[in-house]
């Protein structure tokens, strides 16, 4: 039965018309996104869409009373702002830092000292294909993102959590001020 | 013999080999890792916030627990699912650029209008078609295909992550947290002769204790998520 369904699905897929992208501008933009966009962009897009959607969903949550809803909205906004700011900044900083420490031999200035050379190549992968510049850029994005996530376990407690608490209280205060007016 | 330097080099090589040409997968995998790691922090912000009342905490702490579970599950399934669609469309050349169409036409992989489909032949746009397996892939196609595929995968991955993180997650977690809040409040009001309460770590003197509840929440690894 499952095999029949899969074959039916494949036949349906095969009969769907193919889509061709012809506009050079669109093709270039897609290629640009694949090449240049990475985790800081992803985090920023998640943050922007989150602040537009999530507080509304929390506000429309009729399963809880109004007071709880107000706190939930305040906390959701605070969480999104704190998380997005630190998330984007740390990812971008780590990717930049990793790029400075994963140079190819050709990228190192000839007059660099031995220590500088070692520092600039301490994160360069051994199986590097020097011709494939895109792969190295993606490696830097991946390594920077992974190491920034490890760092963010700590900044989550040191920056995000207290910052979220601070912003939540600010927003609750603003709500109370508005109600007392 | 165990060598940290060998392990570190192995790790770097692994990242280069697996994500060097796969930015879409990297975004999905690091996204999941981010959700897992961030789950630890959020409950701290709720548990130790004195401005949030006991009743509100009864709602917010379960909300954070629900967040973690739903975030991780929905992020992975939805994001990788939507990304898979992007990857499949490009790999089978169902979605392609005009340049790729010309190359595929030249090698006879496009079924022209009115042309009869040959049995057992796989055409561009078919489920089993794989552009990367073509003979002229490395020599002619790869340079034009890879940037387009990578872009399509990153875009579909982003769409999946927005749907999962910002639409599915908040709706699902609110429903789950409301159920948990009702359960917690009914536990608080339960009579003292409940036989099962002795072994329940969140109960004190046969009733739920806020202190025990908070302690339990703060030590739970995936108790919630402050998205990092």
HADDOCK unambig.tbl for C-alpha pairs under 7 A between the chains (distance, minus, plus):
assign (segid A and resid 10 and name CA) (segid B and resid 127 and name CA) 5.76 0.50 0.50
assign (segid A and resid 13 and name CA) (segid B and resid 126 and name CA) 6.85 0.50 0.50
assign (segid A and resid 13 and name CA) (segid B and resid 127 and name CA) 6.35 0.50 0.50
assign (segid A and resid 14 and name CA) (segid B and resid 125 and name CA) 6.28 0.50 0.50
assign (segid A and resid 14 and name CA) (segid B and resid 126 and name CA) 4.51 0.50 0.50
assign (segid A and resid 14 and name CA) (segid B and resid 127 and name CA) 5.98 0.50 0.50
assign (segid A and resid 18 and name CA) (segid B and resid 94 and name CA) 4.61 0.50 0.50
assign (segid A and resid 18 and name CA) (segid B and resid 95 and name CA) 6.04 0.50 0.50
assign (segid A and resid 18 and name CA) (segid B and resid 125 and name CA) 6.01 0.50 0.50
assign (segid A and resid 19 and name CA) (segid B and resid 94 and name CA) 6.00 0.50 0.50
assign (segid A and resid 19 and name CA) (segid B and resid 95 and name CA) 4.76 0.50 0.50
assign (segid A and resid 19 and name CA) (segid B and resid 96 and name CA) 6.45 0.50 0.50
assign (segid A and resid 20 and name CA) (segid B and resid 95 and name CA) 5.86 0.50 0.50
assign (segid A and resid 20 and name CA) (segid B and resid 96 and name CA) 5.08 0.50 0.50
assign (segid A and resid 20 and name CA) (segid B and resid 97 and name CA) 5.38 0.50 0.50
assign (segid A and resid 20 and name CA) (segid B and resid 98 and name CA) 6.11 0.50 0.50
assign (segid A and resid 21 and name CA) (segid B and resid 96 and name CA) 6.12 0.50 0.50
assign (segid A and resid 21 and name CA) (segid B and resid 97 and name CA) 4.68 0.50 0.50
assign (segid A and resid 21 and name CA) (segid B and resid 98 and name CA) 6.16 0.50 0.50
assign (segid A and resid 22 and name CA) (segid B and resid 97 and name CA) 5.91 0.50 0.50
assign (segid A and resid 22 and name CA) (segid B and resid 98 and name CA) 5.16 0.50 0.50
assign (segid A and resid 27 and name CA) (segid B and resid 148 and name CA) 6.96 0.50 0.50
assign (segid A and resid 30 and name CA) (segid B and resid 148 and name CA) 6.15 0.50 0.50
assign (segid A and resid 30 and name CA) (segid B and resid 151 and name CA) 4.72 0.50 0.50
assign (segid A and resid 30 and name CA) (segid B and resid 152 and name CA) 6.50 0.50 0.50
assign (segid A and resid 31 and name CA) (segid B and resid 147 and name CA) 4.75 0.50 0.50
assign (segid A and resid 31 and name CA) (segid B and resid 148 and name CA) 5.12 0.50 0.50
assign (segid A and resid 31 and name CA) (segid B and resid 151 and name CA) 5.01 0.50 0.50
assign (segid A and resid 32 and name CA) (segid B and resid 151 and name CA) 6.99 0.50 0.50
assign (segid A and resid 33 and name CA) (segid B and resid 151 and name CA) 5.30 0.50 0.50
assign (segid A and resid 34 and name CA) (segid B and resid 147 and name CA) 6.32 0.50 0.50
assign (segid A and resid 34 and name CA) (segid B and resid 150 and name CA) 4.68 0.50 0.50
assign (segid A and resid 34 and name CA) (segid B and resid 151 and name CA) 3.48 0.50 0.50
assign (segid A and resid 34 and name CA) (segid B and resid 154 and name CA) 5.80 0.50 0.50
assign (segid A and resid 35 and name CA) (segid B and resid 147 and name CA) 7.00 0.50 0.50
assign (segid A and resid 39 and name CA) (segid B and resid 27 and name CA) 6.29 0.50 0.50
assign (segid A and resid 42 and name CA) (segid B and resid 158 and name CA) 6.39 0.50 0.50
assign (segid A and resid 46 and name CA) (segid B and resid 162 and name CA) 5.79 0.50 0.50
assign (segid A and resid 49 and name CA) (segid B and resid 166 and name CA) 6.93 0.50 0.50
assign (segid A and resid 50 and name CA) (segid B and resid 166 and name CA) 5.24 0.50 0.50
assign (segid A and resid 53 and name CA) (segid B and resid 166 and name CA) 6.56 0.50 0.50
assign (segid A and resid 54 and name CA) (segid B and resid 166 and name CA) 6.14 0.50 0.50
assign (segid A and resid 54 and name CA) (segid B and resid 170 and name CA) 6.43 0.50 0.50
assign (segid A and resid 57 and name CA) (segid B and resid 170 and name CA) 6.78 0.50 0.50
assign (segid A and resid 57 and name CA) (segid B and resid 171 and name CA) 6.71 0.50 0.50
assign (segid A and resid 61 and name CA) (segid B and resid 174 and name CA) 6.92 0.50 0.50
assign (segid A and resid 63 and name CA) (segid B and resid 178 and name CA) 5.99 0.50 0.50
assign (segid A and resid 64 and name CA) (segid B and resid 178 and name CA) 6.79 0.50 0.50
assign (segid A and resid 68 and name CA) (segid B and resid 56 and name CA) 5.61 0.50 0.50
assign (segid A and resid 79 and name CA) (segid B and resid 226 and name CA) 6.41 0.50 0.50
assign (segid A and resid 83 and name CA) (segid B and resid 226 and name CA) 6.60 0.50 0.50
assign (segid A and resid 83 and name CA) (segid B and resid 227 and name CA) 5.69 0.50 0.50
assign (segid A and resid 83 and name CA) (segid B and resid 228 and name CA) 5.48 0.50 0.50
assign (segid A and resid 87 and name CA) (segid B and resid 228 and name CA) 5.22 0.50 0.50
assign (segid A and resid 125 and name CA) (segid B and resid 9 and name CA) 6.88 0.50 0.50
assign (segid A and resid 125 and name CA) (segid B and resid 12 and name CA) 5.29 0.50 0.50
assign (segid A and resid 125 and name CA) (segid B and resid 13 and name CA) 5.36 0.50 0.50
assign (segid A and resid 125 and name CA) (segid B and resid 16 and name CA) 6.76 0.50 0.50
assign (segid A and resid 126 and name CA) (segid B and resid 9 and name CA) 6.99 0.50 0.50
assign (segid A and resid 126 and name CA) (segid B and resid 13 and name CA) 6.40 0.50 0.50
assign (segid A and resid 127 and name CA) (segid B and resid 13 and name CA) 5.98 0.50 0.50
assign (segid A and resid 135 and name CA) (segid B and resid 20 and name CA) 4.06 0.50 0.50
assign (segid A and resid 135 and name CA) (segid B and resid 21 and name CA) 5.38 0.50 0.50
assign (segid A and resid 136 and name CA) (segid B and resid 20 and name CA) 6.27 0.50 0.50
assign (segid A and resid 138 and name CA) (segid B and resid 19 and name CA) 6.57 0.50 0.50
assign (segid A and resid 138 and name CA) (segid B and resid 20 and name CA) 4.96 0.50 0.50
assign (segid A and resid 138 and name CA) (segid B and resid 21 and name CA) 6.79 0.50 0.50
assign (segid A and resid 138 and name CA) (segid B and resid 23 and name CA) 6.34 0.50 0.50
assign (segid A and resid 139 and name CA) (segid B and resid 15 and name CA) 6.41 0.50 0.50
assign (segid A and resid 139 and name CA) (segid B and resid 16 and name CA) 5.09 0.50 0.50
assign (segid A and resid 139 and name CA) (segid B and resid 19 and name CA) 6.18 0.50 0.50
assign (segid A and resid 139 and name CA) (segid B and resid 20 and name CA) 4.91 0.50 0.50
assign (segid A and resid 142 and name CA) (segid B and resid 19 and name CA) 6.70 0.50 0.50
assign (segid A and resid 142 and name CA) (segid B and resid 26 and name CA) 6.32 0.50 0.50
assign (segid A and resid 143 and name CA) (segid B and resid 15 and name CA) 6.99 0.50 0.50
assign (segid A and resid 146 and name CA) (segid B and resid 30 and name CA) 6.48 0.50 0.50
assign (segid A and resid 149 and name CA) (segid B and resid 34 and name CA) 6.01 0.50 0.50
assign (segid A and resid 152 and name CA) (segid B and resid 228 and name CA) 6.60 0.50 0.50
assign (segid A and resid 153 and name CA) (segid B and resid 37 and name CA) 6.06 0.50 0.50
assign (segid A and resid 153 and name CA) (segid B and resid 38 and name CA) 6.41 0.50 0.50
assign (segid A and resid 156 and name CA) (segid B and resid 41 and name CA) 5.86 0.50 0.50
assign (segid A and resid 157 and name CA) (segid B and resid 41 and name CA) 5.84 0.50 0.50
assign (segid A and resid 161 and name CA) (segid B and resid 41 and name CA) 6.40 0.50 0.50
assign (segid A and resid 161 and name CA) (segid B and resid 42 and name CA) 6.45 0.50 0.50
assign (segid A and resid 161 and name CA) (segid B and resid 44 and name CA) 6.91 0.50 0.50
assign (segid A and resid 161 and name CA) (segid B and resid 45 and name CA) 5.19 0.50 0.50
assign (segid A and resid 162 and name CA) (segid B and resid 45 and name CA) 6.71 0.50 0.50
assign (segid A and resid 164 and name CA) (segid B and resid 45 and name CA) 6.85 0.50 0.50
assign (segid A and resid 165 and name CA) (segid B and resid 45 and name CA) 5.66 0.50 0.50
assign (segid A and resid 165 and name CA) (segid B and resid 49 and name CA) 6.68 0.50 0.50
